[in-house]
Amino acid sequence: MKTKFVIIGGGIAGLCAAIRLSELGEESLLIEGGAYPTHKICGEFLSPECIDYLTGWNIHPTPISQVALSTSTSRLLFSFPSPAGGMSHVKLDPALADYASARGVKIKTHTQVNAFQPKKHAKDRHLIQLSNNETIEAVNVMIAAGRFPTYSRQPPHMLYMGFKAHFDRIPLEMAMIEMFSLPGAYLGISPIEDNKFNVACIADLKKVKQTDPLLFIQSLISQDPCLHSLLSHGNNLFDHWMVASLPAFGIKQTPDWLDVYFIGDAAITIPPACGNGLSMAIFGGRLAAEYSVRQQFHDFKIMWIKRCSSQLFWAKALHKLKLNPSYSKPLLHLTNYFPYIGKKVFASTRQSSK
């Protein structure tokens, strides 16, 4: 099969790239190794700057207007400049896939890429061997999969452990996020659809390894009386907490293959502290589609690294602060007196819609 555009990886970045290509009048094939819906360890928070795109695609997250940042003795309330949103992956991903399909995007699920041979010359095509024994010839390829079979790299050094569960009956306003800074960890309670909450946590892997991960998360929650009270009133909708180890955050080293665009987690991973991961996936997918139509793969890579570097710097700083309550406390106190600090930090970790 020959096609002009192939997208490998059907997460948020890949789906948004496919949708943008359809808006630009281009057909594409999207290859996804799994199926929809699937839970993923994620804060499931949608930053304000991406909400207009989603509503334009008839996708309507639960509105979120504020976030409360807390330590055991300090608390800061921050209002977003415009409404943000919350939506679980089991709702958002299928909604994007359905919208993409309705616009003519061909989606192959339960299909793995067994081999990939990048083209050497502009007039050639990339060769993609699929797990169903089909071979795809493509002019342009967008890689939105974190794991890819062709280029070898050192296994990522795992530094953190991520936890996730969905709760209901938590006595919180549906328009507010609660974030708790804890010793070696931070945890967020964020509203999603159907009066449910996503509870997600990231912790220093060294601390988690000292005990069983499920015992660790229960012990961590018990250290903050407010957090413990909130979740004690709630009901965990999962049989068990989802748990996964996570690597260091940063820009990935990717090969300079002709007419290949790395997007989403294949290109960059940003700390969840800033709440900008899903927004970056949406913007990255859209911009890759626009650059690929002009076949400017090298320009896209330079632009995307430049655009993300400053956000990544501030996100890492915020991440380190939230992992250490003794550092977070004075910052929260200071920001309560000088609200401009919070606005500046938030703006520094956002994607521009331009």
MILOGU-695940 format. One line per field, with one value per residue (C-alpha): residue in three letters; residue number from 1; x, y, z. Coordinates in steps of 0.1 Angstrom, whole numbers. Example, Ala and Ser with C-alpha at 12.3 -4.5 7.8 and 13.67 -1.06 7.14 Angstrom:
BEGIN
residuo	[ala|ser]
num	[1|2]
xx	[123|137]
yy	[-45|-11]
zz	[78|71]
//
This chain:
BEGIN
residuo	[met|lys|thr|lys|phe|val|ile|ile|gly|gly|gly|ile|ala|gly|leu|cys|ala|ala|ile|arg|leu|ser|glu|leu|gly|glu|glu|ser|leu|leu|ile|glu|gly|gly|ala|tyr|pro|thr|his|lys|ile|cys|gly|glu|phe|leu|ser|pro|glu|cys|ile|asp|tyr|leu|thr|gly|trp|asn|ile|his|pro|thr|pro|ile|ser|gln|val|ala|leu|ser|thr|ser|thr|ser|arg|leu|leu|phe|ser|phe|pro|ser|pro|ala|gly|gly|met|ser|his|val|lys|leu|asp|pro|ala|leu|ala|asp|tyr|ala|ser|ala|arg|gly|val|lys|ile|lys|thr|his|thr|gln|val|asn|ala|phe|gln|pro|lys|lys|his|ala|lys|asp|arg|his|leu|ile|gln|leu|ser|asn|asn|glu|thr|ile|glu|ala|val|asn|val|met|ile|ala|ala|gly|arg|phe|pro|thr|tyr|ser|arg|gln|pro|pro|his|met|leu|tyr|met|gly|phe|lys|ala|his|phe|asp|arg|ile|pro|leu|glu|met|ala|met|ile|glu|met|phe|ser|leu|pro|gly|ala|tyr|leu|gly|ile|ser|pro|ile|glu|asp|asn|lys|phe|asn|val|ala|cys|ile|ala|asp|leu|lys|lys|val|lys|gln|thr|asp|pro|leu|leu|phe|ile|gln|ser|leu|ile|ser|gln|asp|pro|cys|leu|his|ser|leu|leu|ser|his|gly|asn|asn|leu|phe|asp|his|trp|met|val|ala|ser|leu|pro|ala|phe|gly|ile|lys|gln|thr|pro|asp|trp|leu|asp|val|tyr|phe|ile|gly|asp|ala|ala|ile|thr|ile|pro|pro|ala|cys|gly|asn|gly|leu|ser|met|ala|ile|phe|gly|gly|arg|leu|ala|ala|glu|tyr|ser|val|arg|gln|gln|phe|his|asp|phe|lys|ile|met|trp|ile|lys|arg|cys|ser|ser|gln|leu|phe|trp|ala|lys|ala|leu|his|lys|leu|lys|leu|asn|pro|ser|tyr|ser|lys|pro|leu|leu|his|leu|thr|asn|tyr|phe|pro|tyr|ile|gly|lys|lys|val|phe|ala|ser|thr|arg|gln|ser|ser|lys]
num	[1|2|3|4|5|6|7|8|9|10|11|12|13|14|15|16|17|18|19|20|21|22|23|24|25|26|27|28|29|30|31|32|33|34|35|36|37|38|39|40|41|42|43|44|45|46|47|48|49|50|51|52|53|54|55|56|57|58|59|60|61|62|63|64|65|66|67|68|69|70|71|72|73|74|75|76|77|78|79|80|81|82|83|84|85|86|87|88|89|90|91|92|93|94|95|96|97|98|99|100|101|102|103|104|105|106|107|108|109|110|111|112|113|114|115|116|117|118|119|120|121|122|123|124|125|126|127|128|129|130|131|132|133|134|135|136|137|138|139|140|141|142|143|144|145|146|147|148|149|150|151|152|153|154|155|156|157|158|159|160|161|162|163|164|165|166|167|168|169|170|171|172|173|174|175|176|177|178|179|180|181|182|183|184|185|186|187|188|189|190|191|192|193|194|195|196|197|198|199|200|201|202|203|204|205|206|207|208|209|210|211|212|213|214|215|216|217|218|219|220|221|222|223|224|225|226|227|228|229|230|231|232|233|234|235|236|237|238|239|240|241|242|243|244|245|246|247|248|249|250|251|252|253|254|255|256|257|258|259|260|261|262|263|264|265|266|267|268|269|270|271|272|273|274|275|276|277|278|279|280|281|282|283|284|285|286|287|288|289|290|291|292|293|294|295|296|297|298|299|300|301|302|303|304|305|306|307|308|309|310|311|312|313|314|315|316|317|318|319|320|321|322|323|324|325|326|327|328|329|330|331|332|333|334|335|336|337|338|339|340|341|342|343|344|345|346|347|348|349|350|351|352|353|354]
xx	[0|13|3|16|13|16|14|28|12|-24|-22|-31|-2|-7|-45|-42|-16|-41|-69|-48|-38|-75|-81|-54|-70|-46|-54|-34|-30|-27|-12|-19|-5|-33|-70|-94|-102|-71|-61|-27|-9|-14|-29|-55|-54|-60|-43|-64|-47|-58|-95|-107|-92|-111|-144|-140|-139|-170|-150|-160|-138|-150|-142|-115|-110|-86|-58|-49|-13|-6|20|12|13|9|-18|-20|-51|-44|-70|-63|-65|-92|-109|-88|-103|-102|-110|-99|-79|-107|-130|-106|-87|-117|-134|-104|-102|-139|-135|-105|-123|-153|-129|-115|-84|-78|-69|-54|-56|-40|-12|25|54|78|103|109|133|137|141|175|165|136|120|121|95|97|90|70|65|34|26|-2|25|14|40|33|52|50|63|61|61|52|64|43|52|75|91|102|120|145|168|186|192|202|173|160|172|141|140|103|73|39|6|-30|-66|-100|-122|-158|-174|-144|-158|-143|-156|-156|-140|-109|-76|-60|-22|-2|36|49|84|98|65|35|-1|-29|-67|-82|-119|-127|-161|-192|-184|-152|-117|-83|-58|-22|11|47|74|111|118|144|118|92|117|121|87|58|45|9|20|40|11|-11|16|22|-14|-16|12|-11|-43|-62|-53|-60|-94|-104|-94|-109|-143|-138|-142|-114|-130|-100|-93|-57|-37|-20|17|46|82|91|123|140|122|137|141|147|177|161|176|175|156|144|107|102|87|89|61|45|65|87|102|99|86|78|73|36|41|33|2|12|19|-14|-14|21|10|-19|2|31|8|-8|24|41|11|16|54|50|26|55|80|101|112|144|128|101|127|146|114|99|131|135|98|99|132|122|90|110|134|107|87|118|123|86|89|119|101|70|91|104|78|105|113|76|65|84|74|37|40|58|33|4|19|29|4|23|49|22|10|46|55|22|29|65|53|26|24|16|-14|4]
yy	[0|34|66|101|104|77|83|57|59|67|88|124|137|112|117|155|153|132|156|186|168|162|199|207|184|155|118|98|64|61|29|21|-9|-10|-1|25|31|26|40|58|71|108|139|141|179|200|234|265|272|239|240|260|233|205|223|230|193|189|175|192|186|193|230|238|273|271|250|249|242|228|216|205|241|263|268|289|294|302|310|301|331|312|279|247|212|177|145|110|91|66|94|118|93|76|110|121|88|90|126|117|87|109|132|103|93|55|40|6|-6|-38|-33|-31|-18|-47|-29|5|14|52|66|78|102|127|107|75|62|49|12|1|-36|-42|-71|-82|-87|-57|-33|4|28|64|97|113|96|110|89|94|61|61|28|23|-8|7|31|18|39|31|20|50|54|52|80|81|60|71|63|68|59|73|82|94|109|131|162|188|213|200|232|229|209|201|195|184|187|157|145|131|132|153|143|160|155|167|166|146|136|122|137|116|126|116|111|110|110|110|100|95|59|55|62|38|10|10|-7|-22|5|1|4|34|53|46|57|88|98|94|119|149|151|171|147|117|130|138|103|85|100|90|57|42|30|9|-25|-14|17|19|19|24|35|68|81|114|143|161|164|130|123|113|105|130|109|125|135|119|139|129|141|136|114|103|138|153|144|172|170|167|195|221|204|210|175|169|205|200|167|186|215|192|170|200|217|185|181|217|213|178|192|215|186|207|180|196|230|214|197|229|249|224|221|258|263|236|243|273|256|225|245|261|228|210|238|235|197|199|224|202|172|191|207|226|245|248|264|297|300|295|322|346|340|347|382|387|370|381|353|326|342|344|308|296|316|303|267|272|267|297|292|312]
zz	[0|-9|9|14|52|78|116|139|174|180|212|215|194|166|165|164|136|116|123|112|80|72|78|53|27|31|37|62|77|115|130|167|185|210|209|223|251|272|306|308|338|333|351|324|326|295|297|287|254|238|249|218|195|214|215|177|173|194|224|257|288|323|329|355|367|396|412|449|456|491|515|551|563|532|505|473|452|415|390|353|329|309|317|315|313|326|306|310|283|281|269|251|230|215|209|189|170|161|149|129|113|105|86|65|85|82|116|121|157|172|146|155|134|131|109|95|67|63|28|17|-11|-15|-43|-23|1|37|40|70|78|99|123|99|72|53|39|37|15|27|16|51|85|119|148|180|196|226|216|180|166|141|159|190|221|256|278|297|332|354|381|391|398|386|402|390|399|393|423|428|459|467|485|461|437|402|388|410|411|444|443|472|477|497|507|475|456|445|439|421|423|391|379|348|333|351|385|388|397|384|412|399|417|408|433|436|426|453|480|464|461|499|501|480|456|468|504|495|480|510|534|513|514|551|556|547|569|542|514|536|545|509|496|526|517|481|464|443|410|401|415|421|416|382|387|363|364|345|330|333|316|286|248|232|209|176|143|114|90|58|60|95|123|159|181|215|239|211|209|245|279|303|341|351|376|349|336|300|287|268|254|240|224|207|195|185|164|147|139|126|102|89|84|68|41|31|38|62|86|97|102|123|146|151|157|182|203|204|213|241|257|278|289|298|319|340|342|356|382|392|394|418|440|443|452|482|505|524|491|481|514|510|473|481|509|485|457|481|487|450|427|397|404|399|366|354|362|346|314|312|310|284|247|226|203|176]
//
